[in-house]
Amino acid sequence: MSTRDAQATFSELLQRHAGIVFKVANTYARGSDDRADLAQEVAAQLWRAWPTYDPARSVTTWMYRIALNVAISYVRSNSVRLRHDAVPLDEQLHDIADVNAADPETEQQLRLLQHFIATQAPLDRALLLLYLDERHQGEIAEILGISESNVSTKIGRLKQRIRHEL
């Protein structure tokens, strides 16, 4: 495949699955500039990894794995600054669920869930993001590099904490 063909194929793939990049960036970065920087870094890392992508594997799994690794590295490198930033609850972090904006109770629950997610450790944020994106446990395990039973246990514990805290 020529460089031009590879670029065109990658560009189309990135446009088709841009939601993955934006969900991860919105989950791991606070301000709009930081989210844009993180999304750009994720896209750059995806491009660097593109030549090694195995088409026999799920493209979304591949993209999530790279995006989450970049985001977790981003959080680690910015952990002191991020610890002191508040999550702006009036900005929608990502499309967790289709909600009716006219329903204040549902909106409030969504905001509480978004705040809960934002306060979690990077691995737990990744786990919640993938779970809420309705990824199956095997795919979550593959993306995060943990066992399916560990995914199941962590999801169970996170659900319990959500019920307790919300």
N, CA and C atoms as a LAMMPS dump frame, in Angstrom:
ITEM: TIMESTEP
0
ITEM: NUMBER OF ATOMS
498
ITEM: BOX BOUNDS ff ff ff
-5.0000000000000000e+02 5.0000000000000000e+02
-5.0000000000000000e+02 5.0000000000000000e+02
-5.0000000000000000e+02 5.0000000000000000e+02
ITEM: ATOMS id mol type element x y z
1 1 1 N 0.85 -1.168 0
2 1 2 C 0 0 0
3 1 3 C 0.901 1.239 0
4 2 1 N 0.595 2.171 -0.874
5 2 2 C 1.385 3.396 -0.956
6 2 3 C 1.128 4.262 0.274
7 3 1 N 2.023 5.206 0.498
8 3 2 C 1.875 6.121 1.628
9 3 3 C 0.58 6.908 1.522
10 4 1 N 0.255 7.34 0.314
11 4 2 C -0.983 8.101 0.106
12 4 3 C -2.213 7.23 0.414
13 5 1 N -2.185 5.969 -0.024
14 5 2 C -3.298 5.055 0.263
15 5 3 C -3.409 4.79 1.762
16 6 1 N -2.263 4.6 2.411
17 6 2 C -2.255 4.361 3.859
18 6 3 C -2.831 5.558 4.598
19 7 1 N -2.451 6.757 4.177
20 7 2 C -2.97 7.97 4.809
21 7 3 C -4.477 8.088 4.612
22 8 1 N -4.945 7.804 3.413
23 8 2 C -6.377 7.895 3.126
24 8 3 C -7.161 6.864 3.938
25 9 1 N -6.645 5.642 4.001
26 9 2 C -7.306 4.583 4.763
27 9 3 C -7.348 4.947 6.245
28 10 1 N -6.224 5.42 6.769
29 10 2 C -6.16 5.803 8.178
30 10 3 C -7.09 6.976 8.461
31 11 1 N -7.089 7.967 7.591
32 11 2 C -7.941 9.145 7.774
33 11 3 C -9.416 8.749 7.828
34 12 1 N -9.823 7.871 6.939
35 12 2 C -11.219 7.412 6.936
36 12 3 C -11.535 6.638 8.217
37 13 1 N -10.606 5.793 8.645
38 13 2 C -10.778 5.017 9.868
39 13 3 C -10.904 5.949 11.074
40 14 1 N -10.044 6.939 11.138
41 14 2 C -10.074 7.877 12.257
42 14 3 C -11.374 8.677 12.27
43 15 1 N -11.851 9.079 11.11
44 15 2 C -13.122 9.811 11.047
45 15 3 C -14.288 8.914 11.463
46 16 1 N -14.275 7.671 11.016
47 16 2 C -15.365 6.747 11.328
48 16 3 C -15.44 6.448 12.827
49 17 1 N -14.273 6.404 13.484
50 17 2 C -14.22 6.041 14.903
51 17 3 C -13.727 7.196 15.771
52 18 1 N -13.973 8.418 15.339
53 18 2 C -13.524 9.603 16.085
54 18 3 C -14.122 9.645 17.488
55 19 1 N -15.282 9.04 17.663
56 19 2 C -15.927 9.023 18.975
57 19 3 C -15.055 8.394 20.04
58 20 1 N -14.28 7.394 19.672
59 20 2 C -13.386 6.742 20.631
60 20 3 C -12.359 7.752 21.137
61 21 1 N -11.745 8.46 20.214
62 21 2 C -10.718 9.449 20.58
63 21 3 C -11.328 10.523 21.476
64 22 1 N -12.505 11.028 21.103
65 22 2 C -13.131 12.097 21.873
66 22 3 C -13.608 11.612 23.243
67 23 1 N -14.141 10.405 23.326
68 23 2 C -14.567 9.885 24.626
69 23 3 C -13.386 9.764 25.573
70 24 1 N -12.299 9.223 25.072
71 24 2 C -11.124 9.062 25.922
72 24 3 C -10.57 10.428 26.321
73 25 1 N -10.429 11.328 25.374
74 25 2 C -9.901 12.666 25.682
75 25 3 C -10.806 13.395 26.676
76 26 1 N -12.105 13.29 26.502
77 26 2 C -13.04 13.96 27.401
78 26 3 C -13.044 13.349 28.789
79 27 1 N -12.719 12.083 28.883
80 27 2 C -12.699 11.406 30.172
81 27 3 C -11.419 11.7 30.95
82 28 1 N -10.325 11.906 30.264
83 28 2 C -9.031 12.031 30.933
84 28 3 C -8.477 13.452 30.994
85 29 1 N -9.017 14.383 30.251
86 29 2 C -8.503 15.756 30.274
87 29 3 C -9.592 16.704 30.767
88 30 1 N -9.181 17.768 31.425
89 30 2 C -10.138 18.664 32.068
90 30 3 C -10.621 19.79 31.154
91 31 1 N -9.77 20.694 30.795
92 31 2 C -10.167 21.853 30.008
93 31 3 C -10.235 21.543 28.529
94 32 1 N -10.882 22.433 27.789
95 32 2 C -11.047 22.194 26.354
96 32 3 C -9.711 22.153 25.624
97 33 1 N -8.754 22.992 26.03
98 33 2 C -7.431 22.952 25.398
99 33 3 C -6.724 21.635 25.685
100 34 1 N -6.817 21.177 26.937
101 34 2 C -6.2 19.9 27.298
102 34 3 C -6.847 18.741 26.549
103 35 1 N -8.175 18.788 26.407
104 35 2 C -8.872 17.728 25.674
105 35 3 C -8.432 17.711 24.221
106 36 1 N -8.304 18.896 23.627
107 36 2 C -7.863 18.972 22.229
108 36 3 C -6.433 18.458 22.086
109 37 1 N -5.557 18.834 23.018
110 37 2 C -4.171 18.353 22.977
111 37 3 C -4.108 16.841 23.115
112 38 1 N -4.89 16.301 24.065
113 38 2 C -4.884 14.856 24.265
114 38 3 C -5.45 14.131 23.046
115 39 1 N -6.524 14.641 22.473
116 39 2 C -7.101 14.019 21.27
117 39 3 C -6.081 14.027 20.132
118 40 1 N -5.353 15.119 19.995
119 40 2 C -4.339 15.209 18.945
120 40 3 C -3.205 14.218 19.205
121 41 1 N -2.802 14.078 20.464
122 41 2 C -1.737 13.12 20.793
123 41 3 C -2.2 11.687 20.542
124 42 1 N -3.448 11.387 20.871
125 42 2 C -3.996 10.052 20.601
126 42 3 C -3.98 9.785 19.099
127 43 1 N -4.445 10.745 18.317
128 43 2 C -4.461 10.571 16.859
129 43 3 C -3.042 10.37 16.323
130 44 1 N -2.088 11.118 16.858
131 44 2 C -0.693 10.972 16.414
132 44 3 C -0.155 9.584 16.756
133 45 1 N -0.469 9.1 17.955
134 45 2 C -0.001 7.769 18.352
135 45 3 C -0.68 6.674 17.52
136 46 1 N -1.953 6.878 17.205
137 46 2 C -2.64 5.917 16.339
138 46 3 C -1.97 5.872 14.964
139 47 1 N -1.614 7.028 14.44
140 47 2 C -0.941 7.078 13.14
141 47 3 C 0.417 6.374 13.197
142 48 1 N 1.174 6.619 14.279
143 48 2 C 2.476 5.956 14.427
144 48 3 C 2.325 4.439 14.496
145 49 1 N 1.244 3.99 15.123
146 49 2 C 1.026 2.55 15.291
147 49 3 C 0.336 1.913 14.083
148 50 1 N -0.201 2.716 13.192
149 50 2 C -0.968 2.224 12.049
150 50 3 C -0.24 1.159 11.233
151 51 1 N 1.055 1.315 10.936
152 51 2 C 1.739 0.296 10.131
153 51 3 C 1.771 -1.086 10.786
154 52 1 N 1.617 -1.139 12.113
155 52 2 C 1.664 -2.431 12.807
156 52 3 C 0.279 -2.991 13.116
157 53 1 N -0.782 -2.276 12.709
158 53 2 C -2.14 -2.757 12.972
159 53 3 C -2.389 -4.069 12.23
160 54 1 N -2.942 -5.042 12.945
161 54 2 C -3.276 -6.343 12.375
162 54 3 C -4.763 -6.348 12.021
163 55 1 N -5.098 -6.352 10.715
164 55 2 C -6.513 -6.298 10.31
165 55 3 C -7.339 -7.493 10.79
166 56 1 N -6.701 -8.537 11.258
167 56 2 C -7.436 -9.68 11.783
168 56 3 C -8.039 -9.366 13.16
169 57 1 N -7.596 -8.287 13.768
170 57 2 C -8.085 -7.899 15.093
171 57 3 C -9.091 -6.758 14.964
172 58 1 N -9.871 -6.558 15.979
173 58 2 C -10.871 -5.487 16.001
174 58 3 C -10.184 -4.119 15.998
175 59 1 N -10.584 -3.271 15.075
176 59 2 C -9.991 -1.937 14.99
177 59 3 C -10.363 -1.093 16.206
178 60 1 N -11.577 -1.264 16.724
179 60 2 C -11.971 -0.468 17.881
180 60 3 C -11.194 -0.876 19.126
181 61 1 N -10.938 -2.165 19.271
182 61 2 C -10.13 -2.627 20.399
183 61 3 C -8.732 -2.037 20.305
184 62 1 N -8.143 -2.078 19.105
185 62 2 C -6.814 -1.521 18.865
186 62 3 C -6.8 -0.028 19.192
187 63 1 N -7.821 0.697 18.719
188 63 2 C -7.874 2.138 18.956
189 63 3 C -8.042 2.454 20.439
190 64 1 N -8.949 1.748 21.117
191 64 2 C -9.144 1.992 22.542
192 64 3 C -7.864 1.726 23.32
193 65 1 N -7.186 0.652 22.996
194 65 2 C -5.977 0.295 23.732
195 65 3 C -4.937 1.408 23.61
196 66 1 N -4.706 1.886 22.414
197 66 2 C -3.731 2.956 22.206
198 66 3 C -4.212 4.244 22.868
199 67 1 N -5.472 4.589 22.65
200 67 2 C -6.008 5.836 23.205
201 67 3 C -5.931 5.841 24.729
202 68 1 N -6.282 4.739 25.348
203 68 2 C -6.249 4.678 26.812
204 68 3 C -4.824 4.695 27.338
205 69 1 N -3.903 4.028 26.654
206 69 2 C -2.5 4.075 27.082
207 69 3 C -1.958 5.498 27.009
208 70 1 N -2.275 6.208 25.938
209 70 2 C -1.839 7.606 25.798
210 70 3 C -2.471 8.446 26.906
211 71 1 N -3.757 8.25 27.143
212 71 2 C -4.47 9.043 28.156
213 71 3 C -3.932 8.77 29.563
214 72 1 N -3.675 7.528 29.871
215 72 2 C -3.149 7.193 31.201
216 72 3 C -1.757 7.797 31.378
217 73 1 N -0.94 7.747 30.344
218 73 2 C 0.377 8.396 30.406
219 73 3 C 0.221 9.899 30.595
220 74 1 N -0.752 10.472 29.926
221 74 2 C -1.036 11.901 30.049
222 74 3 C -1.4 12.241 31.497
223 75 1 N -2.27 11.434 32.094
224 75 2 C -2.689 11.682 33.474
225 75 3 C -1.496 11.566 34.413
226 76 1 N -0.693 10.556 34.215
227 76 2 C 0.475 10.38 35.089
228 76 3 C 1.43 11.561 34.975
229 77 1 N 1.635 12.058 33.776
230 77 2 C 2.582 13.168 33.597
231 77 3 C 2.007 14.497 34.082
232 78 1 N 0.704 14.579 34.196
233 78 2 C 0.049 15.814 34.637
234 78 3 C -0.684 15.644 35.958
235 79 1 N -0.354 14.625 36.732
236 79 2 C -1.162 14.273 37.906
237 79 3 C -1.236 15.379 38.949
238 80 1 N -0.175 16.106 39.193
239 80 2 C -0.225 17.153 40.218
240 80 3 C -1.186 18.26 39.798
241 81 1 N -1.063 18.719 38.571
242 81 2 C -1.934 19.788 38.088
243 81 3 C -3.383 19.327 38.041
244 82 1 N -3.609 18.113 37.556
245 82 2 C -4.979 17.617 37.412
246 82 3 C -5.655 17.383 38.762
247 83 1 N -4.892 17.059 39.775
248 83 2 C -5.469 16.811 41.083
249 83 3 C -6.162 18.057 41.634
250 84 1 N -5.707 19.229 41.198
251 84 2 C -6.243 20.463 41.74
252 84 3 C -7.308 21.098 40.855
253 85 1 N -7.51 20.558 39.67
254 85 2 C -8.529 21.099 38.775
255 85 3 C -9.874 20.46 39.083
256 86 1 N -10.904 21.251 39.06
257 86 2 C -12.251 20.713 39.237
258 86 3 C -12.829 20.382 37.873
259 87 1 N -13.639 19.351 37.822
260 87 2 C -14.313 18.991 36.583
261 87 3 C -15.494 19.925 36.413
262 88 1 N -15.564 20.632 35.296
263 88 2 C -16.696 21.52 35.094
264 88 3 C -17.95 20.699 34.803
265 89 1 N -18.846 20.637 35.766
266 89 2 C -20.013 19.781 35.619
267 89 3 C -20.989 20.298 34.575
268 90 1 N -20.86 21.541 34.176
269 90 2 C -21.787 22.048 33.173
270 90 3 C -21.348 21.681 31.758
271 91 1 N -20.162 21.094 31.598
272 91 2 C -19.731 20.634 30.292
273 91 3 C -19.96 19.13 30.219
274 92 1 N -20.566 18.694 29.169
275 92 2 C -20.802 17.265 29.026
276 92 3 C -19.476 16.591 28.699
277 93 1 N -19.061 15.627 29.535
278 93 2 C -17.776 14.969 29.343
279 93 3 C -17.782 14.079 28.122
280 94 1 N -18.789 13.305 27.964
281 94 2 C -18.949 12.506 26.757
282 94 3 C -20.337 11.915 26.747
283 95 1 N -20.693 11.328 25.653
284 95 2 C -22.043 10.819 25.465
285 95 3 C -22.188 9.497 26.194
286 96 1 N -22.368 9.554 27.525
287 96 2 C -22.511 8.331 28.308
288 96 3 C -23.816 7.636 27.952
289 97 1 N -24.854 8.404 27.83
290 97 2 C -26.152 7.819 27.501
291 97 3 C -26.992 8.885 26.821
292 98 1 N -27.971 8.443 26.077
293 98 2 C -28.894 9.391 25.483
294 98 3 C -29.858 9.82 26.578
295 99 1 N -29.806 11.097 26.922
296 99 2 C -30.683 11.585 27.981
297 99 3 C -31.584 12.671 27.431
298 100 1 N -32.738 12.763 28.012
299 100 2 C -33.685 13.801 27.65
300 100 3 C -33.325 15.036 28.456
301 101 1 N -32.878 16.085 27.773
302 101 2 C -32.417 17.299 28.453
303 101 3 C -33.52 17.932 29.288
304 102 1 N -34.761 17.607 28.991
305 102 2 C -35.869 18.194 29.732
306 102 3 C -36.088 17.5 31.072
307 103 1 N -35.4 16.43 31.336
308 103 2 C -35.573 15.676 32.575
309 103 3 C -34.459 16.046 33.554
310 104 1 N -34.718 16.965 34.482
311 104 2 C -33.675 17.442 35.407
312 104 3 C -33.106 16.324 36.285
313 105 1 N -33.94 15.364 36.676
314 105 2 C -33.454 14.276 37.532
315 105 3 C -32.436 13.419 36.79
316 106 1 N -32.722 13.102 35.545
317 106 2 C -31.794 12.311 34.736
318 106 3 C -30.513 13.096 34.492
319 107 1 N -30.658 14.387 34.213
320 107 2 C -29.485 15.245 34.017
321 107 3 C -28.614 15.258 35.256
322 108 1 N -29.222 15.386 36.415
323 108 2 C -28.473 15.416 37.674
324 108 3 C -27.761 14.086 37.903
325 109 1 N -28.426 12.983 37.631
326 109 2 C -27.79 11.673 37.792
327 109 3 C -26.601 11.519 36.855
328 110 1 N -26.742 12.012 35.63
329 110 2 C -25.656 11.959 34.668
330 110 3 C -24.47 12.793 35.15
331 111 1 N -24.751 13.98 35.671
332 111 2 C -23.674 14.834 36.182
333 111 3 C -22.956 14.175 37.352
334 112 1 N -23.713 13.554 38.235
335 112 2 C -23.098 12.853 39.37
336 112 3 C -22.231 11.692 38.887
337 113 1 N -22.717 10.961 37.9
338 113 2 C -21.939 9.857 37.347
339 113 3 C -20.668 10.38 36.682
340 114 1 N -20.785 11.469 35.926
341 114 2 C -19.612 12.061 35.287
342 114 3 C -18.586 12.491 36.327
343 115 1 N -19.067 13.1 37.4
344 115 2 C -18.152 13.516 38.47
345 115 3 C -17.501 12.297 39.127
346 116 1 N -18.282 11.268 39.365
347 116 2 C -17.741 10.041 39.954
348 116 3 C -16.631 9.477 39.068
349 117 1 N -16.886 9.39 37.769
350 117 2 C -15.895 8.854 36.828
351 117 3 C -14.634 9.706 36.852
352 118 1 N -14.795 11.013 36.863
353 118 2 C -13.645 11.925 36.822
354 118 3 C -12.759 11.805 38.052
355 119 1 N -13.313 11.331 39.158
356 119 2 C -12.535 11.238 40.397
357 119 3 C -11.858 9.878 40.577
358 120 1 N -12.053 8.979 39.633
359 120 2 C -11.487 7.641 39.758
360 120 3 C -10.044 7.595 39.253
361 121 1 N -9.344 6.568 39.682
362 121 2 C -7.981 6.326 39.202
363 121 3 C -8.046 6.046 37.696
364 122 1 N -6.958 6.283 36.975
365 122 2 C -6.971 6.123 35.514
366 122 3 C -7.479 4.757 35.027
367 123 1 N -7.073 3.681 35.656
368 123 2 C -7.529 2.361 35.207
369 123 3 C -9.035 2.206 35.417
370 124 1 N -9.53 2.668 36.545
371 124 2 C -10.974 2.572 36.807
372 124 3 C -11.77 3.453 35.849
373 125 1 N -11.223 4.627 35.508
374 125 2 C -11.885 5.485 34.517
375 125 3 C -11.976 4.773 33.184
376 126 1 N -10.877 4.137 32.79
377 126 2 C -10.859 3.398 31.523
378 126 3 C -11.889 2.279 31.556
379 127 1 N -11.927 1.569 32.654
380 127 2 C -12.87 0.46 32.803
381 127 3 C -14.311 0.955 32.701
382 128 1 N -14.628 2.043 33.391
383 128 2 C -15.985 2.594 33.327
384 128 3 C -16.321 3.098 31.932
385 129 1 N -15.377 3.762 31.299
386 129 2 C -15.598 4.265 29.945
387 129 3 C -15.951 3.121 28.999
388 130 1 N -15.186 2.051 29.059
389 130 2 C -15.433 0.91 28.175
390 130 3 C -16.734 0.194 28.526
391 131 1 N -17.007 0.061 29.817
392 131 2 C -18.239 -0.59 30.259
393 131 3 C -19.455 0.214 29.801
394 132 1 N -19.405 1.535 29.976
395 132 2 C -20.522 2.383 29.565
396 132 3 C -20.655 2.459 28.051
397 133 1 N -19.569 2.147 27.351
398 133 2 C -19.61 2.099 25.889
399 133 3 C -20.08 0.718 25.416
400 134 1 N -20.528 -0.108 26.375
401 134 2 C -21.098 -1.433 26.135
402 134 3 C -20.125 -2.396 25.452
403 135 1 N -18.857 -2.296 25.84
404 135 2 C -17.857 -3.254 25.371
405 135 3 C -17.994 -4.511 26.217
406 136 1 N -17.822 -5.669 25.605
407 136 2 C -17.941 -6.903 26.376
408 136 3 C -16.676 -7.115 27.203
409 137 1 N -16.786 -7.945 28.244
410 137 2 C -15.693 -8.105 29.199
411 137 3 C -14.404 -8.617 28.554
412 138 1 N -14.532 -9.474 27.558
413 138 2 C -13.342 -9.97 26.87
414 138 3 C -12.6 -8.853 26.164
415 139 1 N -13.346 -7.956 25.519
416 139 2 C -12.712 -6.838 24.826
417 139 3 C -12.101 -5.858 25.827
418 140 1 N -12.797 -5.601 26.928
419 140 2 C -12.255 -4.72 27.964
420 140 3 C -10.95 -5.309 28.504
421 141 1 N -10.957 -6.604 28.757
422 141 2 C -9.752 -7.268 29.266
423 141 3 C -8.596 -7.13 28.289
424 142 1 N -8.88 -7.32 27.008
425 142 2 C -7.835 -7.208 25.993
426 142 3 C -7.301 -5.788 25.895
427 143 1 N -8.181 -4.809 25.922
428 143 2 C -7.771 -3.406 25.818
429 143 3 C -6.916 -3.001 27.012
430 144 1 N -7.348 -3.389 28.209
431 144 2 C -6.655 -2.957 29.42
432 144 3 C -5.509 -3.875 29.829
433 145 1 N -5.421 -5.044 29.207
434 145 2 C -4.343 -5.967 29.542
435 145 3 C -4.513 -6.626 30.894
436 146 1 N -5.769 -6.885 31.27
437 146 2 C -6.065 -7.591 32.515
438 146 3 C -6.971 -8.769 32.189
439 147 1 N -7.144 -9.668 33.142
440 147 2 C -7.967 -10.852 32.892
441 147 3 C -9.45 -10.503 32.903
442 148 1 N -10.249 -11.358 32.253
443 148 2 C -11.703 -11.14 32.246
444 148 3 C -12.276 -11.203 33.657
445 149 1 N -11.75 -12.105 34.478
446 149 2 C -12.259 -12.201 35.848
447 149 3 C -11.918 -10.934 36.63
448 150 1 N -10.754 -10.333 36.349
449 150 2 C -10.392 -9.069 36.99
450 150 3 C -11.34 -7.964 36.529
451 151 1 N -11.686 -7.958 35.245
452 151 2 C -12.651 -6.98 34.718
453 151 3 C -13.978 -7.134 35.453
454 152 1 N -14.439 -8.357 35.558
455 152 2 C -15.714 -8.629 36.217
456 152 3 C -15.693 -8.164 37.67
457 153 1 N -14.621 -8.469 38.37
458 153 2 C -14.497 -8.077 39.772
459 153 3 C -14.468 -6.569 39.913
460 154 1 N -13.658 -5.906 39.088
461 154 2 C -13.538 -4.445 39.165
462 154 3 C -14.864 -3.761 38.815
463 155 1 N -15.554 -4.264 37.802
464 155 2 C -16.849 -3.677 37.438
465 155 3 C -17.831 -3.832 38.594
466 156 1 N -17.86 -5.008 39.192
467 156 2 C -18.738 -5.24 40.338
468 156 3 C -18.451 -4.279 41.476
469 157 1 N -17.175 -4.085 41.776
470 157 2 C -16.796 -3.164 42.856
471 157 3 C -17.135 -1.718 42.509
472 158 1 N -16.912 -1.335 41.259
473 158 2 C -17.247 0.026 40.844
474 158 3 C -18.751 0.263 40.901
475 159 1 N -19.542 -0.709 40.478
476 159 2 C -21.001 -0.573 40.564
477 159 3 C -21.437 -0.396 42.015
478 160 1 N -20.816 -1.166 42.899
479 160 2 C -21.149 -1.074 44.316
480 160 3 C -20.805 0.317 44.856
481 161 1 N -19.632 0.852 44.476
482 161 2 C -19.247 2.193 44.913
483 161 3 C -20.18 3.243 44.338
484 162 1 N -20.587 3.068 43.085
485 162 2 C -21.53 4.017 42.468
486 162 3 C -22.852 4.018 43.238
487 163 1 N -23.366 2.829 43.536
488 163 2 C -24.622 2.748 44.293
489 163 3 C -24.472 3.408 45.66
490 164 1 N -23.33 3.2 46.282
491 164 2 C -23.091 3.761 47.625
492 164 3 C -22.919 5.278 47.572
493 165 1 N -22.165 5.772 46.598
494 165 2 C -21.843 7.2 46.539
495 165 3 C -22.908 8.046 45.862
496 166 1 N -23.676 7.444 44.969
497 166 2 C -24.681 8.224 44.258
498 166 3 C -26.046 7.939 44.838
